Amino acid sequence: MKYFTLLILLIANTALAKNYDITFPEKVKTSLGLGAPQVYIFDKSQTLIYKVKRQDDNLLSKFKLKTPLPDSDKLKQELEFLMKEPLVFNDNGFTLIVVLLDIGGKCPPCKAQMDVINKIQRKFKDRLTVHTLTVIQSNFAPEDLPERYRPKLIGKPTN
């Protein structure tokens, strides 16, 4: 019976974890910025306790952090904007959100970060939910980008 309960918990946790495809223009409309990989860790009270916008091989130690970061609510809103649905948190432990690049398998830091996350996920089992946001290649016009990311013409325009 206890193995059955454990199996149900594992399946339920896996069902909560989701993968999302987002586009570059969507991402730059938020404060997440350009870098990848990016990792965000929320505790069981849905409070942001850690964020990093680069590869972090020492990620396991960050789960011990207790001090909430000030921009937790704003970040949750931006992530929900990208996910196009409410963010699902793990009530028994931690929720980890990772933002990756999909550029034809040519993001070595993203792959290395996912290797670290997979090891952590095996250790935490049902106490960790991992949501993955992957920035996919897409066609877009400069007008799709916020003003600060639009290319600027240098020199005199030709008519």
N, C-alpha and C positions, 0 to 999 in steps of 0.2 A: 504493500500500500504506500509506503513512504517513497519508493522509487517511482511509482505512478504519479504521486504529488510532485516530485522533483521534475519529472518529465513534463508535466502540465505547466509548471512554472517556467521551465526552460523554453517551451514552445510559446508561451504567452509573452515572454521577454523578447524572443526573436520576432514575434509578430509586431511588437511595439517599435522595434528598430526599423528605420526606413532609409532608403536611398533616394535622393532627389537630384534631378538634373536642372541646373540653372544656367542662364546665359551670362556672358560678360557684362552686357549693358544692365541687366538686373542687379548684378553684384555691385557694380560701381555706383548704383543709386543708393546704396547703403553705406554705412561707415566702415564696412569690413575692409575696404581698400583693395589693393591689387595683389598682395602677396599670397603665396600658397606653399606649403600647407598651412592651414590655420586650425587651431584647436581651442575649444571652449568647454570647460567643465562646470557643470551645475551640480550642487548637492541635492539631497532629498527634499529640502525645503524650496527648491527651484531657484536658488540664489547662485549667481555666477561667482565661482571661487578662483578660477584661473583662466587666462587667455594668453595665447601666443600666436604670432603671425610668422612663424618659421618652424623648421623641424626641431623637435625637442625629444632627444633620446632618453632624457631623465623624467619622462612624463609620470611614471608610477609614483614618484615622491610628491607630486603635486596634489594627489588625492588626500593628503594629510592636511592641506591648507584649510583654515577655518574662517579667515577674514573675508567677508563678502566684498566684491568689487562694486564701485559706485554706479556703473552704467549697466547693471543687470537688466532692468526693465526695458531700457531702450534697445539693448541687444536682442532680447527676446522678441520684441516687436519686429525688428529687422529680419531676424531669422524666420519668423512666421510669414513675413512678406515674401521671402524667397521660397519658402516651402508651400505657400498658398494654402495653408491649413494650420490649425493650432498645434503648437509644439507639445509633444507627448513626453512627459518626464517619468523617470523611474522613482517610484515612491519609497523603494527599499534601499536605495543607494545613490548612485550617481548617473547623470546623463552627460554623455560626451558627444559633442558635435564637431565634426571635422570637415573642413572645406578643402577640396582637392582640385587639381587641374586635370583635364582630359585632353592632352595634346598628343594623341597617338602613342601613349605609353612613354613619353619623353619627359616625365617629371620624377627624376630619381628621389628628390626629397619627399615627394608625396608617397611613393612606394615604401620608402624607408619608414616614414611616419606610420603608415598603415601596418607595417610589420610589428612595430612597437605596440600599436593599439590592439592588434590581434592577440599578442602575448598577454597584455593586461586584461583583455576580455576573457581569456581562458582562466586567468587567476580569479577574477571577480565573479564569474559565472552569471547568476541571476541578479546581481547587485549593480550591473552596469548596462545601460542602454546606449548604443552608439548609432547616431544618425549621421549619414554621409551626404554632403552636398557637393556635387561634382560640376564644375564649370565646364560646360561642353562648348565645342567649337560651333559657332553659328555665324551666319551672315548678318551684318548690321551696318547701318549708315552712321556717319559721325553725328547726325541729328538725334540718334537714339541714345547717345551718351549725355550725361550731365555736362554742363558748360565747362567745368574745370578739367574734363578729360578730352575735350574736342581738340583736334589738331589746329594749330594756328598757322596761317599763311605768313611766310617770311618774304619780304620784298614787295614790289608793286604788283598789283593784279594786272594781268594782260586781258585786253578786250578783244 
